[in-house]
Amino acid sequence: MRTPIAIDRRRQRPLHRQIYEEWRRGILAGRFAPGERMPSTRELAAALRVSRATVTAAYEQLVAEGYLDGHRGSGTFVSQELPDRALGPAGPSAARAAAAPARLSAFVERLGPIASREPSPAGVLDLSNAGPDLDLFPFAVWSRLVRRHLRRIGQGLRRHAEDRAGHEPLREAIAAYLRRSRAVRCAADQVVIVSGSQQALDLCARVLVDPGDEVVVEEPGYSGARQLFAAAGATLRPVAVDADGLLASALPPSARLAYVTPSHQFPLGASLSLARRLDLLAWARARRAFVIEDDYDSEFRYVGAPLPALQGLGDASRVVYVGTLSNAMFPGLRIGYVVLPSTLVEPFVRAKWYADRQTAYLEQAALADFIREGHLEQHVRRMRRVYKARRQALLDALDRRFGARATVLGDSAGMHLVVRFDAPDIATRARRSGVALRDTRAYYLGAAPANEFILRFSDLGERALGEGVRRLAG
Ligand SMILES: Cc1ncc(COP(=O)(O)O)c(C=O)c1O
């Protein structure tokens, strides 16, 4: 008998597996038609010069998976039941069909691409990505706390299942931290732990936005929030910002939701004035709208005391307060929190439950101790001093090299600067002199001002910052 399949004895793969795979591939490619009679195990074993048991093992697997029908006595046949679409030659039209774009949901079609954040080539000074300085994080303390909870993990995990809103000791620790450091008015049962504040924003869109709803966003503003609301079908209502933050007098009457960054407007850096905070809260109360307060980097303020949160100012029943440990600790932790008006707690916990059940236990348990034992505030105090000095070094370098040709926007706060250069060739000069720069275009829905750039300072040393500015100045 000529064998319709071939095996290769030099391969590591067991022979029964090779026989199985050859038949399976042939059936899926349409080389063996439904109903076609298979060679008997005896015939095939002889033709391939393998034992009958080897062929039988392959056939049994093919029968079990539905590729073959085995009728005792009358032989074995290619199954009649195979779905047609799995058959047919894998010719050019099949390849074209495989390469054709998949039909996607309107939600994902509306999501823009992810901004590329490739590491800069060697020698390039990267002023484009702001983030915490990981070299200064107390990882020794962190790993001690993680190990502490790893030792008693069994006990912790049993409780975890019940903590649907997040690890209870962590919710207690965060509520106390927010009360003392941000003047947020909250109890632990209003706090929901999320996997980064980005998840909090996603849950806000799921819980509070229907297609066609109007959502106020800052212009310019955080594109990661805008994308989510637009993908949920919202009509975005951009409201301009100036040196006092969002122009609250321009809030549209018909919106259901406003997303704001009052402590440190992203990306321009203003803090929302008291008068406008009160206007915003009055607007929300009158329209029964909600305000999402994204307090993403408020720990880092370099003059005066940290500004109290909007949430603690007036009617907290209209404010969803969102915070994160990504900047105060490190983004890979993926832990954030939401403080909710009591009416929203149950819907948020439900949406979180169906999105990803709960945030991972071990990091939550270690974080509760990290906060309770004072390590978080100690680290924030230290980084505030470091970032303040770095910010000043960047400002000094800009002043020295550009003088009035560089206008710095925003308050003395945060982890990046926004600078408008009165030097039209700055992007070209950055490219030529080996500096990675990011302009602010991605944060505007409308046209962005020319030559407006984000300059990171938080994780670069003072010398590197000076060198970056020197290269830009040419
Ligand atoms: C303004 C703002 N909010 C929220 C986030 C989300 O951060 P995370 O999910 O790491 O907490 C970011 C991240 O870039 C941000 O810039």
The ligand as an ORCA input file, in Angstrom:
! r2SCAN-3c Opt
* xyz 0 1
  C      -3.815     61.818     34.285
  C      -3.671     60.332     34.389
  N      -4.660     59.624     34.985
  C      -4.597     58.295     35.093
  C      -3.535     57.574     34.586
  C      -3.540     56.080     34.719
  O      -2.498     55.627     35.548
  P      -2.506     54.257     36.361
  O      -3.486     53.338     35.705
  O      -1.100     53.768     36.273
  O      -2.913     54.577     37.769
  C      -2.494     58.253     33.948
  C      -1.362     57.497     33.376
  O      -0.603     57.951     32.560
  C      -2.560     59.673     33.852
  O      -1.579     60.381     33.249
*
